[in-house]
Amino acid sequence: MKKFLAILILIFTLPTPSQADGVEELEIEGMSVGDSLLDFMDKSEMDFAFLYKDKSFKTTYFDKPKIYDDIQISVKSDDNNYIIHNISGKIYYRKNYDECLKNKIKITKAFQSVISSNVKTQNKNNVRRSSDPTGNSTWSYYAFYFADGSGAQVYCTDWSEELLKNKNYADELKASLYSIEFTNFLLNR
């Protein structure tokens, strides 16, 4: 029930006055790309880690989510203003990938209702996850590519049985917003 409620809350918290032409017009838990993380967290609450070999960006978790199970936020490593370049809300599904896919569709429709129809999109299902060394994990995603190079994505990951058991992974739904710089960083790492 919590997950269904989260989907409804997400749908009703997206901006609706006009059609969004850029990622900075979208929100996850009230935060947008381009906002300062300092508006939402004290420095003492920020526990950054480097998730990528290139340490251009550092990532922390917002520990007060209302809708999602986790909120992952990335900022540039050398930015003392902590400008948000990536926000990802995650909802975990223990052995219930079908529910994840249903909620992916609901969130995608919510995004579609506020994103301009001129924005390029891509929809792929059951794609192998390259981040799984076993090669047995898949993901299904819907991506929005804004003209300025920023992006938004909603996806479900169906992790392999090996990762579920040995690494304690959980299947997950993830709604993400990416700045231009973070998109380029991900494409070129």
C-alpha positions as CSV (number, residue, x, y, z in Angstrom):
1,M,0.0,0.0,0.0
2,K,2.9,2.4,0.8
3,K,4.2,2.0,-2.7
4,F,0.8,2.7,-4.3
5,L,0.4,5.8,-2.1
6,A,3.9,6.9,-3.1
7,I,2.9,6.7,-6.8
8,L,-0.2,8.8,-6.1
9,I,1.8,11.4,-4.2
10,L,4.4,11.6,-7.0
11,I,1.7,12.1,-9.6
12,F,0.2,15.0,-7.6
13,T,3.5,16.7,-6.8
14,L,4.8,17.1,-10.3
15,P,4.4,20.6,-11.7
16,T,1.4,21.0,-14.0
17,P,1.0,24.7,-15.0
18,S,2.9,24.3,-18.3
19,Q,4.6,21.5,-20.1
20,A,8.2,21.0,-18.9
21,D,10.9,21.6,-21.5
22,G,13.8,21.0,-19.1
23,V,14.7,18.7,-16.3
24,E,15.0,21.7,-13.8
25,E,11.2,22.0,-14.0
26,L,10.7,18.5,-12.5
27,E,10.9,17.5,-8.8
28,I,11.6,14.5,-6.8
29,E,10.6,14.9,-3.1
30,G,10.5,18.7,-3.7
31,M,14.0,18.8,-5.0
32,S,15.1,19.8,-8.5
33,V,18.2,19.7,-10.5
34,G,19.9,23.1,-10.1
35,D,18.8,23.5,-6.4
36,S,21.3,23.7,-3.7
37,L,21.4,20.6,-1.5
38,L,22.0,23.0,1.4
39,D,18.3,24.0,1.1
40,F,17.3,20.4,2.2
41,M,20.2,19.1,4.3
42,D,22.8,20.5,6.7
43,K,26.4,19.8,5.8
44,S,26.7,17.6,8.9
45,E,24.0,15.3,7.4
46,M,25.8,14.8,4.1
47,D,27.8,11.6,4.0
48,F,29.3,11.6,0.5
49,A,30.7,8.6,-1.3
50,F,32.3,8.3,-4.7
51,L,30.3,5.8,-6.7
52,Y,32.3,6.2,-9.9
53,K,36.0,5.8,-10.7
54,D,36.1,9.4,-12.0
55,K,35.6,11.4,-8.9
56,S,34.0,14.5,-10.6
57,F,30.7,13.8,-8.7
58,K,30.0,12.7,-5.2
59,T,26.8,11.1,-4.0
60,T,24.9,11.2,-0.7
61,Y,21.5,9.9,0.5
62,F,18.7,12.0,1.7
63,D,17.6,10.2,4.9
64,K,14.2,11.8,5.3
65,P,12.2,10.6,2.2
66,K,8.5,10.8,2.3
67,I,7.6,9.0,-0.9
68,Y,10.6,6.8,-1.8
69,D,12.6,4.2,0.2
70,D,15.8,6.1,-0.7
71,I,16.8,9.4,-2.4
72,Q,20.2,9.5,-4.0
73,I,21.7,12.9,-4.8
74,S,24.8,13.7,-6.7
75,V,26.8,17.0,-6.7
76,K,30.1,18.1,-8.3
77,S,33.0,17.2,-6.0
78,D,34.5,20.7,-6.0
79,D,31.2,22.6,-5.6
80,N,30.9,24.3,-2.2
81,N,27.3,25.4,-3.1
82,Y,26.3,21.7,-3.5
83,I,24.2,22.3,-6.6
84,I,22.2,19.1,-7.4
85,H,23.1,17.5,-10.7
86,N,21.3,14.2,-10.1
87,I,18.3,13.1,-8.0
88,S,17.1,9.5,-8.0
89,G,14.2,8.2,-6.0
90,K,14.2,4.5,-5.4
91,I,11.4,2.1,-4.3
92,Y,12.5,-1.5,-3.5
93,Y,10.6,-4.6,-4.4
94,R,11.4,-7.9,-2.7
95,K,10.5,-10.6,-5.3
96,N,7.8,-8.5,-6.8
97,Y,9.1,-7.3,-10.2
98,D,5.7,-7.2,-11.7
99,E,4.5,-4.6,-9.2
100,C,7.6,-2.6,-10.1
101,L,6.8,-2.6,-13.8
102,K,3.2,-1.5,-13.1
103,N,4.4,1.4,-11.0
104,K,7.0,2.3,-13.6
105,I,4.2,2.8,-16.1
106,K,2.3,5.0,-13.6
107,I,5.3,7.2,-13.0
108,T,6.1,7.4,-16.7
109,K,2.5,8.5,-17.4
110,A,2.8,11.2,-14.7
111,F,6.1,12.4,-16.3
112,Q,4.4,12.4,-19.7
113,S,1.6,14.5,-18.4
114,V,3.9,17.3,-17.5
115,I,6.8,17.0,-20.0
116,S,6.4,18.6,-23.4
117,S,5.5,16.2,-26.2
118,N,8.4,17.7,-28.2
119,V,10.9,16.0,-25.8
120,K,12.5,12.9,-27.3
121,T,11.8,9.6,-25.6
122,Q,13.1,6.1,-25.6
123,N,11.3,3.0,-24.2
124,K,13.2,-0.3,-23.8
125,N,12.2,-3.5,-22.1
126,N,14.1,-6.5,-20.8
127,V,17.6,-5.1,-21.6
128,R,20.6,-6.8,-20.0
129,R,22.2,-4.9,-17.2
130,S,25.9,-4.4,-18.0
131,S,26.5,-3.7,-14.3
132,D,25.8,-7.4,-13.4
133,P,28.8,-9.6,-14.0
134,T,26.6,-12.7,-14.2
135,G,24.7,-11.2,-17.2
136,N,21.4,-12.3,-15.8
137,S,19.9,-9.0,-14.6
138,T,17.6,-7.0,-16.8
139,W,16.0,-3.6,-16.7
140,S,13.1,-1.9,-18.4
141,Y,13.1,1.9,-18.8
142,Y,11.5,5.0,-20.2
143,A,13.8,7.9,-20.8
144,F,13.2,11.6,-21.6
145,Y,15.9,13.5,-23.5
146,F,15.5,17.3,-23.2
147,A,16.9,19.5,-26.0
148,D,19.5,21.0,-23.7
149,G,21.0,17.6,-23.0
150,S,19.5,17.0,-19.6
151,G,17.3,14.0,-19.0
152,A,14.8,12.1,-16.9
153,Q,14.3,8.4,-16.6
154,V,12.0,5.9,-14.9
155,Y,13.2,2.3,-14.8
156,C,12.8,-1.1,-13.0
157,T,15.7,-3.4,-12.5
158,D,15.2,-7.1,-12.2
159,W,18.4,-8.3,-10.5
160,S,19.7,-11.8,-11.0
161,E,19.1,-14.5,-8.4
162,E,22.8,-14.5,-7.6
163,L,22.8,-10.8,-6.7
164,L,19.6,-11.0,-4.8
165,K,21.0,-13.8,-2.6
166,N,24.8,-13.0,-2.5
167,K,24.7,-9.2,-2.4
168,N,21.3,-8.7,-0.8
169,Y,20.1,-6.6,-3.8
170,A,16.4,-5.9,-4.2
171,D,14.6,-5.3,-7.4
172,E,14.0,-1.6,-7.7
173,L,12.1,1.2,-9.4
174,K,14.1,4.3,-9.9
175,A,12.9,7.8,-11.0
176,S,15.9,9.9,-11.9
177,L,16.6,13.5,-13.0
178,Y,20.0,14.3,-14.7
179,S,21.6,17.7,-15.4
180,I,23.4,18.2,-18.7
181,E,26.8,17.8,-17.0
182,F,25.8,14.7,-15.1
183,T,24.4,13.2,-18.3
184,N,27.7,13.8,-20.1
185,F,29.6,12.4,-17.2
186,L,27.6,9.2,-17.3
187,L,28.0,8.9,-21.1
188,N,31.8,9.4,-21.0
189,R,32.9,7.5,-17.9
